[in-house]
């Protein structure tokens, strides 16, 4: 997932960074690398803090990928702060980079994940990438016993991350419904 994100930052960085007069040309590559790292660490931080609902909404295309999206706004704040701190960009210049780059990169990420012609790139891969591949705890229990409780959201005979995404994103009663089914409520 890291490689795909890096490619998307390079792809969309032309307008937001390279063609941005506020970013000195000699810093273009370093600014792209910092933006890429900030986006990835921001997504990981959100997953680690349990912000799965907003991430799932974005990754499944349920919420628009614009500056009103909580995921985009949080990442923009992180990128803006890091670019200002590390490169001395004004808050306006850093915000223009973030605002021009993040919605495009995340939109590209979601489009690739939803494209059946991108077999090695899907929502499960993205979630595994940002969560460090750690299913752990509840997810392991859901995978092991979930089929017995009707938790197979997509009807594929297995309970996995896609079923958790479907549950969290509201396709089948949300996370409360998932946990209710699991614990017999």
Secondary structure in CASP SS format (residue, H / E / C, confidence):
PFRMAT SS
TARGET T0000
AUTHOR 0000-0000-0000
METHOD secondary structure of the structure
MODEL  1
X C 1.00
X H 1.00
X H 1.00
X H 1.00
X H 1.00
X H 1.00
X H 1.00
X H 1.00
X H 1.00
X H 1.00
X H 1.00
X H 1.00
X H 1.00
X H 1.00
X H 1.00
X H 1.00
X H 1.00
X H 1.00
X C 1.00
X C 1.00
X C 1.00
X C 1.00
X C 1.00
X C 1.00
X H 1.00
X H 1.00
X H 1.00
X H 1.00
X H 1.00
X H 1.00
X H 1.00
X H 1.00
X H 1.00
X H 1.00
X H 1.00
X H 1.00
X H 1.00
X H 1.00
X H 1.00
X H 1.00
X H 1.00
X H 1.00
X H 1.00
X H 1.00
X H 1.00
X H 1.00
X H 1.00
X H 1.00
X C 1.00
X C 1.00
X C 1.00
X H 1.00
X H 1.00
X H 1.00
X H 1.00
X H 1.00
X H 1.00
X H 1.00
X H 1.00
X C 1.00
X C 1.00
X C 1.00
X C 1.00
X C 1.00
X C 1.00
X C 1.00
X C 1.00
X C 1.00
X C 1.00
X H 1.00
X H 1.00
X H 1.00
X H 1.00
X H 1.00
X H 1.00
X H 1.00
X H 1.00
X H 1.00
X H 1.00
X H 1.00
X H 1.00
X H 1.00
X H 1.00
X H 1.00
X H 1.00
X H 1.00
X H 1.00
X C 1.00
X C 1.00
X C 1.00
X H 1.00
X H 1.00
X H 1.00
X H 1.00
X H 1.00
X H 1.00
X H 1.00
X H 1.00
X H 1.00
X H 1.00
X H 1.00
X H 1.00
X H 1.00
X H 1.00
X H 1.00
X H 1.00
X H 1.00
X H 1.00
X H 1.00
X H 1.00
X H 1.00
X H 1.00
X H 1.00
X H 1.00
X C 1.00
X C 1.00
X C 1.00
X C 1.00
X C 1.00
X C 1.00
X C 1.00
X C 1.00
X H 1.00
X H 1.00
X H 1.00
X H 1.00
X H 1.00
X H 1.00
X H 1.00
X H 1.00
X C 1.00
X C 1.00
X C 1.00
X C 1.00
X C 1.00
X H 1.00
X H 1.00
X H 1.00
X H 1.00
X H 1.00
X H 1.00
X H 1.00
X H 1.00
X H 1.00
X H 1.00
X H 1.00
X H 1.00
X H 1.00
X H 1.00
X C 1.00
X C 1.00
X C 1.00
X C 1.00
X C 1.00
X C 1.00
X C 1.00
X C 1.00
X C 1.00
X C 1.00
X C 1.00
X H 1.00
X H 1.00
X H 1.00
X H 1.00
X H 1.00
X H 1.00
X H 1.00
X H 1.00
X C 1.00
X C 1.00
X C 1.00
X C 1.00
X C 1.00
X H 1.00
X H 1.00
X H 1.00
X H 1.00
X H 1.00
X H 1.00
X H 1.00
X H 1.00
X H 1.00
X C 1.00
X C 1.00
X C 1.00
END
